[in-house]
Amino acid sequence: MRLEAITWERLGDLLTERLLDLEPDDGSPWRRIAFDGAPAARPGELAERVAEALRTRGRPSCVVDTHGFLRPASLRLEYGRYDVDAYLDGWFDTGALWREVFNPLEADGDGRILPDLRDPVTDRATRSGYVPLPPGGFLLLHGPLLLRHWFPFDLTIHALLSPAALRRRTPEADHWTLPAFERYAQETDPAATADVLVRADDPRHPAWGG
């Protein structure tokens, strides 16, 4: 995929225009968008930028961080705090994401989604209320390893970091996750499978293609 240099502001506008042209192929009145990337790539910042651009165009959206759907620490750390296999397949409560986020946005859903389930810092239930997303609205889901789970996205955006940039921008305490992202790149190849690729090695000068 050929990548072109762009500013974050322009990227947010172009992605928003692309979202507005989307037509879900399953009859759902909602659009479900993935902002996939390692925490160091900051996919959430891009999701928030797009949400703001949608707001200025009068279109509703809901930004959801998958870190609000972490499984309880007693489960995700069952095999130790630094288990790569557990991080890949056991940290995020995909069942809850299906139940509380994706199922309400099916063609016969009511559009009421739960923005988070568990506080990643306190490991306690957030007790957040359901958020009604009107028909024609956008789910902007961001987090790592999103393309492993067969979620029904209408558009996928992957924020890519080179291995060197990923290591450099990941806090040393989290370097144990680097093999998980290496496996993700090998097994899922998000850079090739995503609809839109954003190269974020230099946080000041992104490039994109798709």
N, C-alpha and C positions, 0 to 999 in steps of 0.2 A: 504494500500500500504506500503510495506516495504521500509524504507529509509536507505541509506548508506552514511556515512561520505565521503566527497570529498573536494578537493580544488577548488577554483573558476577557476583556470587555467585549471585543468583537466575537470571540468564541461563544460567549454566553448568548449573544444576540443571534448568531447563526444556528446554534443548537435549538434555541427557542423557536425560530422560524421553522426548523425541520420538525419539531414536535407538533407545531400547529397544523402541519400538513399530514400528520399520521392518521391512518384509518385502521383501527384494530380489525383483525380478520376473524374474530370469534364472536362478533356481535356485542361486545362489551361497550358501554358508552364512556368508559374511562380508558386513559392511556397509562401504561405501566412502564416506567423508564428505569433502567439500571445505570448507576454510576459506580462502576466496579474499579477497585484499586486498593493497593496496600495503604495502610494509614499514612505512611510517609508521602504518598502521592496526593493526599488531601482531596479525595473525590467528593467529600461532603461540601467543601468550599465551592466546587463547581456546581453541585446540586443547588446550593443556596443562591448562587448567582443566577441560575436559570429560573428558580422560583421567583426571584425578584423581577426578572424580565417578563415572566408570565403575568405577574401581578400588575405591572404597568400596562399590560395589554388587556387587562380585565379578565384574565383566565385563572381559575382557582387551581391550587396545587397543594400537596401535602408532602413535606420532606420527612423521610423516615430513615433513621440510622440503625443499621443492623446490630450495633453494639447495645441498643436498647432491648435486644432479644437474645442476649447471652443466656445460656443455661445456667442454673445455679452453680456456684463454685464447687459444691460438693460433688457435682456430676462432671463438670468440664475438667476438673483437676484430679479426677479419680486416679489417673495414672501418673500424677506428678505435674508440677507447674510448667515444665518445659517439654512436654510430650508433643512432638510434631504431628503425629497421626491424630491425636485428639484435637489439636488446633484445626486441622484440615476438616475433620468430619464430626467433631463433637462439641465444639464451643458454642456454636450458634443454634438456636432452637428453630430449626427450619419448619417443624410441625406447627409451631405457634405463628410463624410468618405466614404459612399457608392459611391457617385458620383465621387469624386476626387481620391480615393485610390483603392477601390475594383473593380468598374466597368471597369477601364482600364486594370485590370489584369484578366478579364474573357477570355475565349478561343478565342473570336473574338476581344479582346481589343488591343489597340496600345501600352500598356506598359508605357505610359506617366502619371506619378502620381504627385500629388501636395504634397510636404512634410509638408506644414503647411498652414494655412489660416488666423490665427489671433494670434497676440502676446499676450500671457497670462498676461504680465505685463502692457503693454500700452493699451490693449484692442483695438488695431487698426489692420487693415488688414496688413499682412506682405508683400504682393505683391511678394511673392516668385515665381520663375519660375517653370515650370514643369520639372521633372527629368525623363529621359528615362531609364527604367529598361529593359535590354536586356532579350530576352527569356532565360529561365534557371536561371534567377535571383531570389532573395529572398526579399520579403517584411517582415521586422521585425518591427511589430507594438507593441508598449508598452504603458501601461497606466492602470488605475484602472477600475474595473467593466466591463472588455471586454467581458466576457462570458455571459452577459445578452442580447446581441443584435443579436445573430444569424449571425454573420459575417462568411463568408465562409473560415475559417482557415483550413489549411492542417495539422497543428500541434499546440497544445495549451500547454503553459508552465505557471504554476501558481507559483508565489513566495509567500509562506505562512509565516505568522507571527502568533504566538499565541496571544490571546487577550491581555495578559500582555505585550508581546514584542511590539505589535502594539501601545498600549497606551504609553509605555516608549519611543518609537522611533518616535512618531508623535509629532511635535511641539505643545505646549499647545494651541496656537491660532487656531490649526486645530482639536482640540479634538471634536469639534461639528460634525465632519465627522465620528467618530467612530461608532455611531449607524447605519450609512449607510453600513459600512463594516460588521457589525454584521448581518444586514438583508441580505446582499449579500451572506454571508456564509450560512445562513439558507435557503434562497429561491433558490439560484443557485448552492450552494455547489461546488465551483470551485476546492476545494481540491480533490474531488472525480471525477469530470467530466473532469478535465484537463488530457491531455495525459502524461504530465511530471509534477511532483511536486518537488519543491525546497523549503526546509525548511530553512528559513533565520533568525531565531531568534538571532543567534550569527553571526554578519556580517563577522567574521573571520573564522568561521567553518560551512559552509553549509552542508546540507545533501540532497540527491535526490533519486527519484525513478520514475519508469515509463517505 
